[in-house]
Every structure is written in C-alpha cells, then in structure tokens.
C-alpha cells in the first residue's frame, strides 16, 4: 500500500553533482524518518543520510559536508543533493521511509534503487 519511486541517478564526473528524489505514495498518514542508503558491489548497504520528522539530520562521515538531505512533507518527498562527487560514491542508492502504524509500532519501506556512477 506504500510505494517509493526514486529518480535522479546517472553518470557524473568526479567533482560533479546529482540530486536524487524519492516520492512516497499510497496509504500514508504521516512519515517519521526518511533516509538514503547505498550499496556498492561486494559491500554492505550502509546509511548515507537520514532526516527525522522534526528536520534533524544525520550523515555518514564519508559524505558529511558534501551531501545534503531534505524533505518536502507536503509532497511526501525526500531529496539527496550530492556535491563534490567522488568515484567511491559509486553505488546503488536506496530510499527508505519509516511510517508509523495506526495501532502501534512502525513499518519501513524501500525504493527500487537508483544507480549513481562517478567516473571520468
């Protein structure tokens, strides 16, 4: 009942920029945390950035100062602005949202993934 659709990935040169978007749709009353994760071949899926409902943010040390996460609550959308991209940023990027259940607890959902390739 909840679907996440990602866009904005692609091929970019080192030092370039990309902006990822993730739109959540379906049976959504509210959204708690929203975040971006990435997974490179042969590596674990790791947190890149997350943003809570109050706007507070957290970043992986490797991207802090280069990436910025933001959200538009009216559009149920989360963004990841990626600047000063490096080859080691190459990965599949996944959007994640945490949605509270009406009863108790929460559920999380994942986007389909979008490829980001940083190469000369």
Residue pairs with C-beta under 8 A, 6 or more apart in sequence:
1 26
1 27
2 24
2 25
2 26
2 27
2 28
2 97
2 99
2 107
2 109
3 24
3 25
3 26
3 109
4 22
4 23
4 24
4 95
4 96
4 97
4 109
4 110
4 111
4 112
5 22
5 23
5 25
5 111
5 112
6 20
6 21
6 22
6 93
6 94
6 95
6 111
6 112
6 113
6 114
7 20
7 21
7 22
7 114
8 18
8 19
8 20
8 21
8 114
9 18
9 20
9 93
9 114
9 115
9 116
10 18
10 115
10 116
10 117
11 117
11 118
11 119
12 18
12 85
12 116
12 117
12 118
13 85
13 118
13 119
13 120
14 85
14 86
14 87
14 118
14 119
14 120
15 84
15 85
16 85
16 118
17 81
17 82
17 83
17 84
17 85
18 82
18 85
18 116
19 79
19 80
19 81
19 82
20 36
20 79
20 80
20 82
20 93
20 95
20 114
20 116
21 77
21 78
21 79
22 34
22 36
22 77
22 78
22 79
22 95
22 97
22 111
23 75
23 76
23 77
24 31
24 76
24 77
24 78
24 97
24 109
25 76
28 76
28 99
29 99
29 100
29 102
30 53
30 99
30 100
31 53
31 73
31 76
31 97
31 98
31 99
32 52
32 53
32 97
32 98
32 99
32 100
32 106
33 50
33 51
33 52
33 53
33 96
33 97
33 98
34 50
34 51
34 69
34 71
34 78
34 95
34 96
34 97
34 98
35 47
35 48
35 49
35 50
35 51
35 69
35 78
35 95
35 96
35 97
36 47
36 48
36 49
36 50
36 69
36 78
36 80
36 93
36 94
36 95
36 96
37 45
37 46
37 47
37 48
37 93
37 94
37 96
38 45
38 46
38 48
38 89
38 91
38 92
38 93
38 94
38 116
39 45
39 46
39 91
39 92
39 94
40 90
40 91
40 92
43 91
45 94
46 60
47 58
47 60
48 59
48 60
48 63
48 67
48 80
48 93
49 57
49 58
49 59
49 60
49 63
49 67
49 68
49 69
49 80
50 57
50 58
50 69
50 96
51 57
51 69
51 70
51 71
51 78
53 73
55 71
57 69
59 67
59 69
62 88
63 82
63 89
66 82
66 83
66 84
66 85
67 80
67 81
67 82
67 83
68 80
68 81
68 83
69 78
69 79
69 80
69 81
70 78
70 79
70 81
71 77
71 78
71 79
72 78
72 79
78 95
78 97
80 93
82 89
82 116
85 116
85 118
86 118
87 118
87 119
88 118
89 116
89 118
90 116
90 117
90 118
90 119
91 116
92 113
92 114
92 115
92 116
93 113
93 114
93 115
93 116
94 110
94 111
94 113
95 110
95 111
96 108
96 109
96 110
96 111
97 108
97 109
98 106
98 107
98 108
99 106
99 107
99 108
99 109
100 106
101 107
